[in-house]
């Protein structure tokens, strides 16, 4: 039986659903690489219309994190995949961090959490002291929760900084006071246009020098860097120039297989939003690397790239919509609703292609359920399939 899917050109195509999905997997963390999945949040559709604050379905949200841990993946919590700065405010993010860190302790799961400055309103501009204090508040909360911290890029700092020295001052002060090594995240403007010119330069070569200077001044306080620029050559260059012992977590959802596999001399770790929907495949790929089976790793992960490039297509910041769609189709949540109404951020043809690509990869444990839910979504939009 086939399902009729709408195309971007206004036409339709037939898709025959997969009948051979990946079997459930339960395993411990890989030892050859560090794999973190930036995880989405599940909205509470019944409470969302009645409350001003973002309404999160805590039970479903935490259950999804347990699913990632059970497959050996770490969880990167309260990052941009969780709609940080796009519907998820700081009070809700703080509660998410507290709850997820507690759950991680219960099962021995790996977790790192985003610490930024999003409690500062969009009004600004703010002083460097105010920006530093905001970072300190979130960093203290994350550390008190028992989780590792990811120093996220700050919209407030991007707006206030007069040049590279301001970034060096703020980040240097934060790193010197961290209780444990952190991950420093460089999020490119394709993910958040408000971060254009980060590190004090619009020129990426000059910005890279400032970024590396920040790391070089306090390498003992940096577990790793996460580079989200969708620029594989630049990431490889940064990796080669990092101080010894500092990891490079790829955040490149376009080129992750080759960046993780490495060149035999330098290999990569990963902290990726695409690991949320492709967790069953990512977990198996990680185990392949533990066996030094690089070709098996690539055979598993390379076919996922078309799906990832589709989900992260411009405007890239709306990739979360496809991620949540696939979680609903897979049966990991009972609705396709997002905080802030972000489920409307992508077109129906875009969502149809996401379904088709994910189904082709065998990512839906129950293909019949996924097909039924996709048919219902199409019907709501007036498409009879």
VOGU-3710 file (C-alpha; in Angstrom, 3 decimals, decimal comma):
1> xxxxxxxxxx> 0,000/0,000/0,000  1,280/3,494/-0,839  0,818/6,937/0,635  0,505/10,017/-1,585  2,862/12,793/-0,491  2,849/16,443/-1,615  5,928/17,810/-3,365  7,386/21,303/-3,231  6,504/21,833/-6,918  2,792/21,423/-6,179
11> xxxxxxxxxx> 2,564/17,847/-7,389  2,378/14,516/-5,622  4,388/11,314/-5,444  3,694/7,863/-4,066  5,720/6,429/-1,207  5,595/2,792/-0,158  6,238/2,622/3,624  9,202/0,652/4,937  8,469/-2,735/6,468  11,935/-3,349/7,955
21> xxxxxxxxxx> 12,673/-0,827/10,737  15,691/-0,950/13,023  15,117/-3,269/15,962  15,203/-1,828/19,497  18,710/-1,434/20,903  19,949/-1,288/24,482  23,643/-0,694/25,091  26,129/1,236/27,184  28,062/4,330/26,060  30,727/3,999/23,400
31> xxxxxxxxxx> 34,306/4,251/24,638  36,031/5,364/21,420  34,050/8,618/21,057  31,795/10,881/23,102  28,343/11,086/21,494  25,802/13,560/22,843  22,342/14,049/21,394  20,859/17,510/21,776  17,308/16,562/22,744  13,975/18,216/21,961
41> xxxxxxxxxx> 11,258/19,006/24,505  7,716/17,665/24,344  5,076/20,368/24,717  1,897/19,936/26,753  -0,767/20,802/24,167  -3,588/20,991/26,702  -1,837/23,435/29,017  -0,100/25,460/26,336  -3,163/27,563/25,538  -3,955/28,249/29,176
51> xxxxxxxxxx> -0,546/29,414/30,419  1,709/32,303/29,485  4,857/30,303/30,282  5,979/27,449/28,004  4,076/24,288/28,927  6,232/21,150/28,901  5,032/17,578/29,190  7,643/16,561/31,728  6,853/12,849/31,691  7,171/12,513/27,919
61> xxxxxxxxxx> 10,192/14,821/27,777  12,117/12,826/30,379  11,045/9,505/28,861  12,681/10,562/25,608  15,930/11,278/27,438  15,817/7,811/29,009  15,428/6,402/25,503  18,649/8,147/24,461  20,562/6,979/27,547  19,364/3,399/27,038
71> xxxxxxxxxx> 21,038/3,457/23,612  24,344/4,629/25,033  24,030/8,260/23,936  24,637/11,203/26,214  22,070/13,989/26,480  22,877/17,616/25,721  20,117/19,345/27,618  18,488/22,758/27,219  20,346/23,510/23,992  18,927/25,045/20,818
81> xxxxxxxxxx> 17,305/21,714/19,905  15,158/22,155/23,026  14,000/25,488/21,525  16,249/27,500/23,780  15,605/31,107/22,795  12,822/29,960/20,455  9,970/29,254/22,852  11,773/27,857/25,915  12,479/30,569/28,490  15,123/30,439/31,223
91> xxxxxxxxxx> 12,820/29,468/34,144  11,531/26,492/32,154  15,031/25,621/30,948  16,280/25,743/34,553  13,595/23,271/35,589  14,437/21,087/32,592  18,096/21,047/33,625  17,244/20,186/37,236  14,904/17,355/36,300  17,096/15,871/33,563
101> xxxxxxxxxx> 20,241/15,987/35,683  18,426/14,160/38,479  17,225/11,483/36,036  20,740/11,128/34,625  22,119/10,433/38,105  19,531/7,700/38,612  20,637/5,764/35,533  24,269/6,839/35,224  23,579/8,697/31,996  25,919/11,278/30,533
111> xxxxxxxxxx> 24,550/14,812/30,509  25,711/18,331/29,750  23,446/21,371/29,903  23,375/24,740/28,212  24,275/27,825/30,253  23,666/31,160/28,557  22,204/34,609/29,168  18,629/34,265/27,947  17,131/35,506/31,224  18,090/38,946/29,910
121> xxxxxxxxxx> 15,209/40,391/27,928  15,608/41,312/24,280  15,590/45,017/25,170  19,225/45,675/26,078  21,869/46,695/25,494  23,447/45,252/28,622  26,781/45,910/30,265  29,462/43,238/30,208  29,017/42,949/33,969  25,303/42,197/33,576
131> xxxxxxxxxx> 26,002/39,671/30,842  28,664/37,983/32,956  26,294/37,852/35,925  23,619/36,208/33,778  26,098/33,573/32,614  27,211/33,033/36,212  23,636/32,450/37,374  23,007/29,783/34,761  26,431/28,216/35,196  25,909/27,970/38,967
141> xxxxxxxxxx> 22,491/26,360/38,472  23,870/23,801/36,028  26,798/22,903/38,261  24,552/22,695/41,333  22,354/20,256/39,413  25,381/17,999/38,984  25,650/18,357/35,227  28,453/19,466/32,967  27,967/22,875/31,377  27,966/24,069/27,799
151> xxxxxxxxxx> 28,719/27,793/27,575  26,233/28,806/24,903  26,661/31,761/22,598  24,929/34,874/23,948  22,674/37,160/21,927  23,170/39,816/24,605  26,960/39,624/24,263  26,755/39,732/20,464  24,718/42,948/20,749  26,855/44,582/23,439
161> xxxxxxxxxx> 30,433/43,639/22,546  32,517/46,453/21,086  35,126/44,070/19,755  37,065/40,837/20,326  38,491/41,951/23,676  35,024/41,988/25,213  34,543/38,318/24,314  37,962/37,440/25,721  37,111/39,276/28,934  33,707/37,661/29,462
171> xxxxxxxxxx> 34,664/34,115/28,511  37,995/34,292/30,304  36,316/35,353/33,524  33,746/32,580/33,261  36,275/29,859/32,506  38,517/30,820/35,388  35,680/30,339/37,882  34,148/27,132/36,495  34,082/24,327/39,035  34,666/21,727/36,312
181> xxxxxxxxxx> 35,689/21,845/32,642  32,985/23,052/30,275  32,160/22,877/26,582  32,423/26,189/24,721  29,825/26,443/21,952  30,238/28,517/18,822  26,793/28,652/17,219  26,788/30,133/13,754  24,312/32,709/12,421  22,589/30,088/10,254
191> xxxxxxxxxx> 21,233/28,705/13,535  20,598/32,133/15,077  20,926/35,318/12,991  21,346/37,369/16,188  24,800/35,776/16,581  26,219/37,301/13,403  29,694/38,698/14,044  30,310/36,559/17,112  33,796/36,782/18,644  33,939/40,363/17,416
201> xxxxxxxxxx> 34,403/39,696/13,708  32,173/39,029/10,711  35,205/37,542/8,980  35,323/33,889/10,062  39,116/33,648/9,852  39,488/36,499/12,336  36,665/35,167/14,513  38,389/31,778/14,626  41,566/33,371/15,998  39,618/34,974/18,863
211> xxxxxxxxxx> 37,797/31,718/19,594  41,064/29,804/19,769  42,627/32,498/21,945  39,830/32,114/24,503  40,434/28,353/24,643  44,230/28,654/24,761  44,142/30,977/27,794  42,309/28,428/30,014  42,652/24,978/28,394  42,419/23,189/31,730
221> xxxxxxxxxx> 38,882/24,564/32,159  37,699/23,451/28,701  36,514/19,881/28,207  35,877/20,654/24,567  34,469/22,980/21,970  31,297/22,502/19,956  31,523/24,035/16,519  28,201/24,645/14,728  29,186/26,463/11,553  28,334/23,827/8,893
231> xxxxxxxxxx> 31,878/24,353/7,606  33,820/21,082/7,675  37,190/22,510/6,594  37,097/25,183/9,286  36,182/22,646/11,926  39,093/20,406/10,956  41,433/23,403/11,151  40,117/24,302/14,613  40,492/20,697/15,761  44,145/20,633/14,712
241> xxxxxxxxxx> 44,884/23,842/16,610  43,197/23,021/19,908  45,375/22,527/22,996  46,143/18,924/23,907  43,285/17,298/25,781  40,569/19,638/24,500  37,912/17,748/22,551  36,193/18,941/19,400  32,505/18,055/19,437  31,199/18,429/15,943
251> xxxxxxxxxx> 27,989/20,388/15,645  28,004/20,106/11,851  24,753/18,414/10,858  25,865/18,387/7,211  29,265/16,651/7,448  29,213/14,703/10,706  30,176/11,197/9,441  33,563/12,264/8,086  34,202/14,695/10,942  33,567/12,018/13,555
261> xxxxxxxxxx> 35,523/9,326/11,720  38,518/11,645/11,388  41,634/11,164/9,329  43,385/8,467/11,340  45,393/11,038/13,283  42,676/13,254/14,731  39,191/11,924/15,384  36,069/13,745/16,429  33,452/13,578/19,144  29,904/14,769/18,514
271> xxxxxxxxxx> 27,133/16,856/20,030  24,407/16,947/17,424  20,748/17,776/17,024  20,416/15,151/14,290  21,194/12,435/16,841  17,734/13,063/18,309  15,818/11,515/15,369  18,560/9,101/14,219  19,506/7,797/17,679  19,055/4,090/16,811
281> xxxxxxxxxx> 21,493/4,454/13,917  23,930/6,754/15,740  24,139/4,289/18,627  24,988/1,416/16,293  27,542/3,563/14,472  29,239/4,384/17,770  29,554/0,678/18,545  31,120/0,129/15,128  33,842/2,632/15,995  34,458/0,789/19,256
291> xxxxxxxxxx> 35,315/-2,205/17,074  37,577/-0,012/14,898  35,147/-0,682/12,060  35,253/2,688/10,329  33,737/1,341/7,109  30,821/-0,125/9,082  30,416/3,210/10,855  30,210/5,031/7,526  27,830/2,442/6,067  25,464/3,160/8,945
301> xxxxxxxxxx> 25,806/6,922/9,221  26,386/8,125/5,653  22,822/7,270/4,513  21,417/9,539/7,255  23,013/12,667/5,780  20,255/13,425/3,232  17,691/13,426/6,050  19,888/15,675/8,178  20,549/18,114/5,365  16,840/18,254/4,680
311> xxxxxxxxxx> 15,911/18,909/8,315  18,643/21,551/8,666  17,977/23,254/5,343  17,619/27,068/5,473  16,190/28,647/7,468  18,260/26,253/9,588  16,925/27,469/12,939  13,603/25,758/12,165  15,126/22,285/12,077  13,435/21,570/15,426
321> xxxxxxxxxx> 10,086/21,297/13,634  11,190/18,270/11,639  12,815/16,715/14,701  9,566/16,874/16,666  7,524/15,644/13,705  9,678/12,513/13,506  9,390/11,907/17,270  5,591/11,999/16,901  5,576/9,723/13,871  7,876/7,290/15,703
331> xxxxxxxxxx> 5,439/7,079/18,611  7,707/8,774/21,137  5,039/11,409/21,867  1,313/11,614/21,307  1,012/14,841/19,323  2,754/17,177/16,905  2,651/20,353/18,975  5,613/22,513/19,985  6,137/25,267/22,514  5,644/28,605/20,829
341> xxxxxxxxxx> 3,599/27,000/18,041  6,782/26,170/16,124  5,112/23,158/14,483  3,927/25,636/11,839  7,466/26,747/10,929  7,924/24,282/8,043  5,778/23,635/4,989  3,743/20,479/4,486  5,941/19,316/1,558  9,011/19,754/3,781
351> xxxxxxxxxx> 7,424/17,604/6,492  6,339/15,001/3,940  9,912/14,653/2,705  11,180/14,349/6,272  8,757/11,465/6,796  9,788/9,802/3,545  13,523/10,028/4,264  13,199/8,871/7,876  10,961/5,969/6,865  13,464/4,938/4,221
361> xxxxxxxxxx> 16,108/4,716/6,947  13,937/2,448/9,104  13,670/4,970/11,923  10,025/4,285/12,799  9,641/1,335/15,192  6,062/0,898/13,979  5,907/1,916/10,299  2,133/1,428/10,276  1,699/3,943/13,092  3,965/6,430/11,318
371> xxxxxxxxxx> 2,012/6,020/8,095  -1,323/6,468/9,882  -0,142/9,606/11,644  1,280/11,051/8,433  -2,025/10,400/6,678  -3,863/12,220/9,455  -1,506/15,188/9,209  -2,035/15,343/5,462  -5,806/15,133/5,927  -5,812/18,058/8,357
381> xxxxx> -4,131/20,083/5,602  -6,688/19,003/2,990  -4,623/16,318/1,289  -6,450/13,064/0,682  -3,885/10,273/0,482
//
